[in-house]
């Protein structure tokens, strides 16, 4: 029988496990039983002994590593983390959960990327574990968990205030009658059965509620409890003389795990025709901007200022700077996944967008200052006047408009050159041309070194890059890759 604490470490059973541990003494010591559970799991694939967690701290980091790789690595191998779905690790897993929450709460606080990732990873892990259980056992676990989480047979929709405000759940996800949540089949049939005509009421219950809605509510409530616990830890940490060094070190290790996507997965590529190779995330290069972006940067002199700045420039500039390979990777991310402290957004992305807005006639913010809020919304931070981590996810980080949509909605920006003719999105243009810019700069650097003895300066070569780029752009266009068309939707 699987313990409730395997799904919800904050349950009474989970808290009992923590109380039994008592203190941090020996928290980093090897646990032979844990290693044995992992190595004897028939589904576990082990490529190296270093992949086997040996203590609570290593297990905690494996939890985070699993989520980060699952989300970002297209070659993710779930069998290397099969032990996370083995209920035999429950007592060790519960302790690792509390260690993570406390480390993140002490070091980073509730409104941080680390907290968001911890909450999301817990939700994903609960779903993963439920999916490994037999249907009947999973259904029973959900029922028992909801009894503990809801704590009352009659639940008013206002009980979900936090979930609704944080958009972990939508009001339209719930089945309500006079403001009360309906989950039980008998209750549903009693309330709605007489009103349902020409349909089987039991079939309607399975369609509208069934196992799916119950599981959704359970997972979201566990995620909310996890977030609330981190907040409690943070508040208590503010009055502590000095946090435990073990927690501070674990927090640093968590930050390192979270930085892995930036180091290994957070990159773009040159176009297939341009030669490919990794294009590391870095400062924007205006030389590689497509004609439509250059036109928008000059300022919109007629109608369409709002769409050009908010719907076109904001997604393009932000993705070109932070996630240029979005269409190739096809993995949904948030801004903070690529820019954890929002430094690039504040210091590079927004100033460039604001510059384009200021160049409009009249300047966009002079008569429509509310568009700054809309820009924040398109970056995924909701309808707020400033960017705060606690608001991220309230709206979606918009992807760049396709060329077809630009032609339809912003035709005055579309003045295609030779490269434009065979790509489907301005971001694809940027990826192609950024490779070409790098090639030109490398050639200029090589020429400068070989010609130094003949009196030719490096500045001459650097100044020729932009002109050569325009001349050579046609050659980049000859080999069309399928990825360029992914941004057309």
Protein Blocks (a to p, Z undefined) as FASTA:
>chain_A
ZZfklmmmmbmklmmmmmmnopanhklgccfklmmmmmmpmkbccfbfklpcfbfklmmm
mmmmmmmmmmmmmkbcfklmmmmmpmklmmmmmmmmmmmmmmmmmmnommbfklmmmmmm
mmmmmmmmmmmpcfklmmmmmmmmmmmmnopabdcfklmmmmmmnopacfklpcceehia
cfbfklmmmmmmmmpghiafklmmmmmnmmmlmmmmmmmmmmmmmmmmmmmmmmmmmmpf
bdcfklmmmmmmmmmmmmmmmmmmmccdddfknngaadddddddfklpcfklmmmmnopa
behklmmmmmmmmmmmmmmmmmmmlmmnopacdfklmmmnommmmmmmmmmmmmmmmmpc
cdfklmmmmlmmmmmmmnonajafbdcfklgojaccdddddfklmmmmmmmlmccdfklm
mccbfklmmmmmmmmmmmmmmmmmmmmmmmmmnopafklmmmmmmmmmmmmmmmmmmpcc
fklmmmmZZ
